Amino acid sequence: MVALLIGSIITSQAQLRTPAPSPAQTIKQDFGLGNIEISYSRPAMKGRKIFGDLVPYGNVWRTGANGATTLQFSDEVTIGGVKLAPGKYGLLSIPNKDTWTLIISKQTDVTSPAAYKQEMDVVRVNAPVSKSSARTENFMIQVDNIKSTQCQIELSWDQVTVALTVETDIDTRIMQQINTAMQGEKPPYFNAAMYLMDNGKDLNQALSWFEKAAAATPTAYWIHHQLANCQAKLGKKAEAKATAQKSKELALAAKNMDYVKLNDKLLAELK
């Protein structure tokens, strides 16, 4: 009976679950025509001195806690001038006071400096340290400053932030998609024109496509608004004013005050 009781206590203790001191996090961010997935653990400061102490200067760091920190790209990207094929990579770092060395490695299981093999590096990037008056209690990795072809992976802890710039070349593929789609039964005039205008391409072609999109959907105030923007960029001030006014009237009829304000702003800029 006593043995059964002891066995029961041991079993119940073995089932005890407590919060992880450095909780794991996985984030996934759409970027370009694909996405970036980052998996890492988030150690806390807990009143400790971090860089130059808990995380020594000049040594390889797993860039987190517990397991290895990894990056996964679903599409080809460029980091530090080096093209990386889609796949999973390890993210390591060598912190120093003013500059970090950020390392993208073929190794995805490095949890200690002894396991690191420099010959497995894919690319190394020197990243300047930015310091803040605010403190980040838990180590944090996030994707910020996201544009169509560029973003930054930011690493923050204590009062320190460093950033890794990631780039992707999507223009050639998107233009091929546009050219193919324009041969179809229902050409995507509006979306194609937006891409041209937003990326500094042929504005005259964008204007033609905006006009076709507006003609196909005469009450679409959002299309007329972008048509007015394109006309303004081409220096067609009178046409832009007339189109913006029409977009405003359509937006009022649709009770969309956001577009009323957007057109009022554009009209004020065109005075």
N, C-alpha and C positions, 0 to 999 in steps of 0.2 A: 504493500500500500504506500509506504514511504517512497519507494523507488518510483512508483507511478506518479506521485506528487512532484518529486524532483524533476522527473522527465517532463511533466506538464509545464513547470516553471521555466525550464531551459527552452522548451519549444516556444513559449510565449515571448521570452526575451529575444529569441532569434528572429521573431517577426517584427521587432521594434523598428519603426521608421522615423527618422528625424530629417529636418530640412538640410539640404546641402550647404556647407559653408560658402562654397563658390558655385552658385547655381548655374546650370548650363543654359545657353540661349542659342537658338538658330533663327536667323533672319533671312528673308528672301526678298530681293528687290528687283523689280522689272527694270531693265536697262537696255537701250538700243532695241534690237529685235529679239533679245533673249532675257536672261536674268542672272543675278549674282546671288549665291547662297553662302552664308557665313555661319560656321558653327564654332562656338568657343565657350569658355566658362568665365564667370564674373567674380573674381575675388574682391573683398572689401578692404578698405583702409584700416578700419578698427583702431584708429588712433596711431597707427604706425607710420614711420617715415618710409615712403615707397621707393622712389628712384634714388640710386646711390646707396641704398641700404637693403631693403627687402628685395628689390630688383637691382642688382649691382650694375654699375656702369661698365661698359666694355665687354660684357658677356652675352652670349646667345641666350635669349629668353623665349619661352614657348608662346609668349604673347597672350597670356591668360593663365588659367590654372587647370588642374586635373588633366584631362586629355589634351591632345594636340589641337591647335587652332587651324581650321581648314577653310579654304575658299573654293567654291565650285562655280565655274562659268559654263553656261549653256551654249555660248557662242564665242567665236574668236574675239579676243581683246588684245590691246597693246598696253604694256606697262613699262615705263622707262625705256621706250623705244624698241622693246622686244615683243614680238607677237607670241601670244600664248594660245594654243589650241584649246578647244572646249575640253573640260575635264576638271578634276579635283587636284588641288595643290595645298601644300602646307604654308602657313603664314608664320614666319619667325621674325625676330627683331634683335638688334643690338642697341639698346638705349645708351645714350650719352647725354651730358648736360644740355648741350645746345643743338645737337643733331642726332637723329636715329638712323641706323641702317635697317631698312625694311627688306626682308628676304622672301621671295616666292620660291618655294622648293618643290621638287618632285616627291620629297618625303612628306608623308601625311600622318606620321605617327611619332613625331619627336616630342617627348615630354621632359627631356633633360638635356643639358648641353653635351653630355657624353655621347648621346645618340645622334647628334647632328653631324652631317657629312657635307662639307662645303662643295664637294664635287657634284652634289645633287641640286645645287642652286640653278634656278632658271633665270632669275634676274635679281639684282640688288639695286635699291634706290636709296639715296640719301635724302632724308626728310627733315627740314628744320623744325625745331620745337617751338610751339606757340604756348604762351603761359597765360593763365586766367586768374583773376582774383577769386573766382568761385571754385569750389572743390567738387570733384566728381567722386563720390564715395565708393561706388562699385565700378570696376574697370568696364569700359563700354566701347563697343565697336558699332558704328553706324555708317550708312551710305547717305551722303549729302551732296549738295551742289549738283543735282542731277540735271543734265542736259541731254539732248538727243544722242550725242556722240561722246560725251564725257561725264564722269562723275568722280567723286572722291570717297575713299574708304577712310573714315576718321577713327583714330584710336585715342581715347581719353581716359585719364586716371589722375586723381589728385588735382593738381593745377596744370597738368601737361596735356597737350593735344598735338598729334602728328597726323599727317594726311598722305594717303597714297592715291595718286591720280590714275584712273583707269579710262582708256579710250577704246572706241570701237568704230570701224569704218562700215557704215551702213548705207552711205549715199549711193554707191554704184548699184547695190541690190534694189534699193527703193526705186531708183530711176528706171531700172529694168522692169520692175513690177508695174510702174506707172505706164511705161510704153506698151506693155502687154495688155494692161487693163483698158487702155484707150482704144484698143482694137476690138473690144468686146461690144455686146449689145447695149449695155448700160454703163458707159464710161463714168468713173468717179470724179466728175469735174471739180466738185467742191474740195474734196480731200486732196486731190492732186494739186490744185491751185494753192491751197494752204501750205503744202509742203514746199512748193516753189517760193512762195512769199516769205515763209518763216526761215528759209535757209539761204536767202540772198541769191536766188537763181533768176531765171528769165521772167521778169515782171510782166512783160508784154504777153507772154504765153499764159501766165497766171491770170491776167486781166481777161483774156479771151475765155478761159475756162470758168472764171467767176461769172462772166456775163451769161454763159450757157447754163450754168447752174441756177442763176437767178431767173432766167427765162423759163426753165423747167419747173421751178417752184416759186411762183410770183409772190406768195405771201410769206416766204421764209425770211424773216427780218434779220436773222443771224447771217444769212448768205449776203444780203444787201449790205450789212455792216462791214463784212470783210471785203466786199467789192469796193466800198467807199475807202477802206484803208489802202487797198491796192491802187486805186486811182490817186489817192493822196501821195503815195510813195512815188508815183510816176509824174508828179507835178501837175496833175489834172485837177486843179483846185475847184473849179466851178462844177465839174462833174461829180467830184467827191462830196461837195456840199449837198447837191441835189439828191444823191444816193443816200447819204447819211440821214437827210430829212425824211426820205421815204422809209428808210429802215426804222426811224423813230416812230413814225405814224403807224407802221405795221406792228411795232412792239407795243405801242399804246393800245391798239385794238386787241392785241393778244394778252394785255395786262402783264407784260413782262417788264417790270421797272428796271431790272438790271441792264437790259439793252437800251432802254430809254436813257439811262445815265451814261452808258458807253457812247451813244450817239451824241448826246449833249457835249460830252468831253471832246469828241472828235470835231464837232462843229465849232467849238470854242478855239481849238487849235488851228482851224482853217480860216479864221477871221483875219 
